[in-house]
Amino acid sequence: MEVPDIVSETLTDGSRVKQVRSRDLRPFQDWMQYPGYVLSLAMSISLWFIAIRAPLWLDETISFWQIHAGFSGIWHRQGLTFPAYSYILWLGSVILGTSEVALRIPEILAMLGAVYLLYRAAWELFRDRDVAFVTAIVFSLHPLVIFAAIDVRPYAFGAMALNASILALVRMRHSESLWLAAFFGALGAFIVYFHFLMIVVLPALAIAFVALKIGDPRALWRQGGMALVTFALAFLPVIPGLLMMFRTSGDHAWSGAPQLSDLVWTLAPGWLAYIFIATFLVAIVTRKFNLKSGLEAWGIVLIASSALIPILILYYVSTETSIHVFIYRYRLVAIPGIALCWGWIVSRVDSRALRLVFCMALVGSVVYQSWSFPASRQHGYTWKYALEAAENNASVDNATVLMCSDLPEADHTSMPVGAAVKDSTYFAPLTYYQLTVPVVGLPRALNDQATRMVSSFFQEPQRRHERFLALGFVPSYKTLTFVEQNALATHRVRVLGTFDGIRVLEFTPRETNAAD
């Protein structure tokens, strides 16, 4: 709550009247309030580092595979992705090294930049530093942001480009600069440079721009035209990959259709809604809740569209079609808008102290949960431990390893053979967590190609007398069962272990067991 401009105090000392202005009281209030916000924000960001030493999960090993051949090989290893992030990651690996922590430093820096840009955008949008802190804290605490902040993938950079776009749009409120409009247009294209599915936020930015400039047709056409031209020029390089992604959309499905609870959790994860409801009730009782908007109409359009349009597009496509893209990490595109919405909602609490209590309670609950659950120290499932077990077991006699790919795309293409398996995107974990023994690569699912390859493997005469291993993630368990059935007559099977859902099987020739 802002301090009144003038506070008067009448003293019975002659006829003197002492007046104290708000600028004399505000520094004292800031001294009391801002350290709390800064500490809350610092604690929020500290949660990113809990899992920083965790092994790389599948997608992170793909990022490493894309830079593994050096600078010259990056362009040819991108597949459907644009190589902007890979060049950044390669440069970071040259400077910092290729350990798990070193590979994650560029993403942390990018997400820190995203937090700062969103803080600046919220400050200029709401004209209130408290609300800017609330927005930045909600953003930093969101589980999707915590995951993306250390994920060796391009999402943190996409979030930074998105937040820069929002800041540029907010600054156009009082500016007719064509340079700023051009920058806004280019930033819109750069968002897609880091992930094609982040394109779903572009309609929200376009709607917010029109809402901002609709009252000034001249500025709308001049700045809108400039933004559109720079966007089109910057967008050209990603068009081929984007078209290819749409043409092969059925090959990239990872999960089933989402539930409504997934959408609700994205909008209000964890204890966020409960803590706000408690804050709201206290504000009502103390008459500190202000229903007046405090924002211009275009500002409401900006925060609502940037929060709801991208997440609802992903949800609708995933529930109404066979293309399931409502995936955990893809939903990051809506989190800046969601954080701005929560900032605006909390701004209706007309008490600076109550806002700070809300932030500290929210941070405290998330920090407690994060440090209490061992799963917080993990960063997705990893192939590291399964491959280590396979290497330790197979390296004794150079036993062959049958490995099922963990990519759905592997079910729609021919599998590499021989040495090419260990340097293939379909078996990217082998690039980082290496096997020194021969590897036979299989598709992810038990399809025609997988059955042919397994049958061909057992038709080789020497296989009857050789020990071998097989491993695969949950979607490949049927393939592992098929391998067991084919080996039943000649081999005994033993489960070496299941590591993060990746099952490792050992097959020993029956004649060897009889001799023993």
SULQUIUR-V369734 format. One record per residue. N is the residue number from 1. RES is the residue in one small letter. NEAR is the number of other C-alpha atoms within 8 Angstrom. Layout:
BEGIN
N/RES/NEAR + N/RES/NEAR
END
This chain:
BEGIN
1/m/5 + 2/e/3 + 3/v/7 + 4/p/7 + 5/d/7 + 6/i/8 + 7/v/9 + 8/s/8 + 9/e/8 + 10/t/7 + 11/l/9 + 12/t/6 + 13/d/5 + 14/g/5 + 15/s/6 + 16/r/8 + 17/v/8 + 18/k/8 + 19/q/8 + 20/v/10 + 21/r/10 + 22/s/11 + 23/r/7 + 24/d/8 + 25/l/10 + 26/r/9 + 27/p/8 + 28/f/8 + 29/q/8 + 30/d/8 + 31/w/8 + 32/m/8 + 33/q/11 + 34/y/9 + 35/p/8 + 36/g/10 + 37/y/14 + 38/v/9 + 39/l/8 + 40/s/12 + 41/l/12 + 42/a/8 + 43/m/10 + 44/s/13 + 45/i/10 + 46/s/8 + 47/l/11 + 48/w/12 + 49/f/8 + 50/i/9 + 51/a/11 + 52/i/10 + 53/r/7 + 54/a/9 + 55/p/9 + 56/l/14 + 57/w/11 + 58/l/12 + 59/d/9 + 60/e/11 + 61/t/13 + 62/i/11 + 63/s/11 + 64/f/11 + 65/w/15 + 66/q/13 + 67/i/14 + 68/h/8 + 69/a/9 + 70/g/8 + 71/f/8 + 72/s/6 + 73/g/11 + 74/i/14 + 75/w/7 + 76/h/6 + 77/r/8 + 78/q/10 + 79/g/5 + 80/l/8 + 81/t/9 + 82/f/11 + 83/p/10 + 84/a/8 + 85/y/11 + 86/s/11 + 87/y/11 + 88/i/9 + 89/l/11 + 90/w/11 + 91/l/8 + 92/g/13 + 93/s/11 + 94/v/7 + 95/i/6 + 96/l/8 + 97/g/9 + 98/t/8 + 99/s/6 + 100/e/11 + 101/v/9 + 102/a/11 + 103/l/14 + 104/r/12 + 105/i/10 + 106/p/10 + 107/e/16 + 108/i/11 + 109/l/8 + 110/a/12 + 111/m/13 + 112/l/8 + 113/g/9 + 114/a/15 + 115/v/12 + 116/y/9 + 117/l/12 + 118/l/15 + 119/y/12 + 120/r/10 + 121/a/13 + 122/a/14 + 123/w/12 + 124/e/10 + 125/l/8 + 126/f/11 + 127/r/7 + 128/d/8 + 129/r/7 + 130/d/10 + 131/v/14 + 132/a/15 + 133/f/12 + 134/v/14 + 135/t/15 + 136/a/14 + 137/i/12 + 138/v/11 + 139/f/12 + 140/s/12 + 141/l/13 + 142/h/10 + 143/p/7 + 144/l/11 + 145/v/13 + 146/i/12 + 147/f/11 + 148/a/13 + 149/a/12 + 150/i/14 + 151/d/12 + 152/v/11 + 153/r/11 + 154/p/10 + 155/y/12 + 156/a/16 + 157/f/13 + 158/g/16 + 159/a/14 + 160/m/14 + 161/a/13 + 162/l/12 + 163/n/13 + 164/a/12 + 165/s/11 + 166/i/11 + 167/l/12 + 168/a/12 + 169/l/10 + 170/v/10 + 171/r/9 + 172/m/11 + 173/r/8 + 174/h/5 + 175/s/6 + 176/e/9 + 177/s/8 + 178/l/9 + 179/w/6 + 180/l/10 + 181/a/15 + 182/a/15 + 183/f/11 + 184/f/12 + 185/g/14 + 186/a/13 + 187/l/13 + 188/g/13 + 189/a/12 + 190/f/12 + 191/i/14 + 192/v/13 + 193/y/12 + 194/f/15 + 195/h/13 + 196/f/9 + 197/l/7 + 198/m/13 + 199/i/9 + 200/v/11 + 201/v/12 + 202/l/9 + 203/p/8 + 204/a/13 + 205/l/12 + 206/a/8 + 207/i/11 + 208/a/13 + 209/f/10 + 210/v/9 + 211/a/10 + 212/l/10 + 213/k/11 + 214/i/8 + 215/g/5 + 216/d/7 + 217/p/8 + 218/r/6 + 219/a/10 + 220/l/12 + 221/w/8 + 222/r/9 + 223/q/13 + 224/g/11 + 225/g/9 + 226/m/12 + 227/a/14 + 228/l/10 + 229/v/10 + 230/t/12 + 231/f/14 + 232/a/9 + 233/l/7 + 234/a/10 + 235/f/11 + 236/l/7 + 237/p/6 + 238/v/10 + 239/i/8 + 240/p/7 + 241/g/10 + 242/l/10 + 243/l/8 + 244/m/9 + 245/m/9 + 246/f/7 + 247/r/6 + 248/t/8 + 249/s/9 + 250/g/7 + 251/d/9 + 252/h/8 + 253/a/10 + 254/w/8 + 255/s/6 + 256/g/5 + 257/a/8 + 258/p/11 + 259/q/6 + 260/l/6 + 261/s/6 + 262/d/8 + 263/l/11 + 264/v/9 + 265/w/9 + 266/t/8 + 267/l/7 + 268/a/9 + 269/p/11 + 270/g/7 + 271/w/10 + 272/l/9 + 273/a/9 + 274/y/7 + 275/i/11 + 276/f/10 + 277/i/8 + 278/a/8 + 279/t/10 + 280/f/10 + 281/l/8 + 282/v/8 + 283/a/14 + 284/i/9 + 285/v/7 + 286/t/6 + 287/r/6 + 288/k/10 + 289/f/10 + 290/n/7 + 291/l/5 + 292/k/5 + 293/s/6 + 294/g/5 + 295/l/7 + 296/e/7 + 297/a/7 + 298/w/9 + 299/g/11 + 300/i/9 + 301/v/11 + 302/l/13 + 303/i/12 + 304/a/12 + 305/s/14 + 306/s/15 + 307/a/15 + 308/l/11 + 309/i/13 + 310/p/14 + 311/i/12 + 312/l/8 + 313/i/9 + 314/l/12 + 315/y/12 + 316/y/9 + 317/v/12 + 318/s/14 + 319/t/10 + 320/e/6 + 321/t/8 + 322/s/8 + 323/i/9 + 324/h/15 + 325/v/11 + 326/f/11 + 327/i/9 + 328/y/7 + 329/r/9 + 330/y/10 + 331/r/13 + 332/l/13 + 333/v/13 + 334/a/13 + 335/i/13 + 336/p/14 + 337/g/14 + 338/i/14 + 339/a/12 + 340/l/12 + 341/c/11 + 342/w/11 + 343/g/14 + 344/w/10 + 345/i/8 + 346/v/11 + 347/s/9 + 348/r/11 + 349/v/14 + 350/d/10 + 351/s/9 + 352/r/10 + 353/a/7 + 354/l/10 + 355/r/13 + 356/l/11 + 357/v/8 + 358/f/11 + 359/c/12 + 360/m/11 + 361/a/9 + 362/l/11 + 363/v/12 + 364/g/8 + 365/s/9 + 366/v/11 + 367/v/11 + 368/y/8 + 369/q/8 + 370/s/9 + 371/w/8 + 372/s/6 + 373/f/7 + 374/p/7 + 375/a/5 + 376/s/10 + 377/r/8 + 378/q/10 + 379/h/12 + 380/g/6 + 381/y/9 + 382/t/10 + 383/w/14 + 384/k/10 + 385/y/8 + 386/a/14 + 387/l/11 + 388/e/9 + 389/a/10 + 390/a/12 + 391/e/11 + 392/n/8 + 393/n/7 + 394/a/14 + 395/s/10 + 396/v/7 + 397/d/5 + 398/n/8 + 399/a/13 + 400/t/12 + 401/v/14 + 402/l/12 + 403/m/11 + 404/c/14 + 405/s/12 + 406/d/14 + 407/l/8 + 408/p/12 + 409/e/9 + 410/a/13 + 411/d/11 + 412/h/7 + 413/t/6 + 414/s/6 + 415/m/9 + 416/p/8 + 417/v/8 + 418/g/8 + 419/a/8 + 420/a/8 + 421/v/14 + 422/k/10 + 423/d/11 + 424/s/10 + 425/t/8 + 426/y/10 + 427/f/13 + 428/a/15 + 429/p/12 + 430/l/10 + 431/t/13 + 432/y/9 + 433/y/10 + 434/q/8 + 435/l/9 + 436/t/6 + 437/v/11 + 438/p/11 + 439/v/12 + 440/v/11 + 441/g/13 + 442/l/11 + 443/p/14 + 444/r/14 + 445/a/11 + 446/l/11 + 447/n/8 + 448/d/6 + 449/q/9 + 450/a/12 + 451/t/10 + 452/r/8 + 453/m/9 + 454/v/10 + 455/s/9 + 456/s/8 + 457/f/8 + 458/f/11 + 459/q/7 + 460/e/8 + 461/p/6 + 462/q/6 + 463/r/10 + 464/r/10 + 465/h/8 + 466/e/9 + 467/r/11 + 468/f/12 + 469/l/14 + 470/a/13 + 471/l/14 + 472/g/16 + 473/f/11 + 474/v/8 + 475/p/9 + 476/s/13 + 477/y/10 + 478/k/9 + 479/t/11 + 480/l/11 + 481/t/8 + 482/f/9 + 483/v/9 + 484/e/9 + 485/q/7 + 486/n/10 + 487/a/11 + 488/l/8 + 489/a/5 + 490/t/9 + 491/h/11 + 492/r/10 + 493/v/9 + 494/r/7 + 495/v/9 + 496/l/9 + 497/g/8 + 498/t/10 + 499/f/10 + 500/d/7 + 501/g/8 + 502/i/12 + 503/r/15 + 504/v/16 + 505/l/12 + 506/e/12 + 507/f/13 + 508/t/12 + 509/p/13 + 510/r/9 + 511/e/8 + 512/t/9 + 513/n/8 + 514/a/6 + 515/a/5 + 516/d/4
END
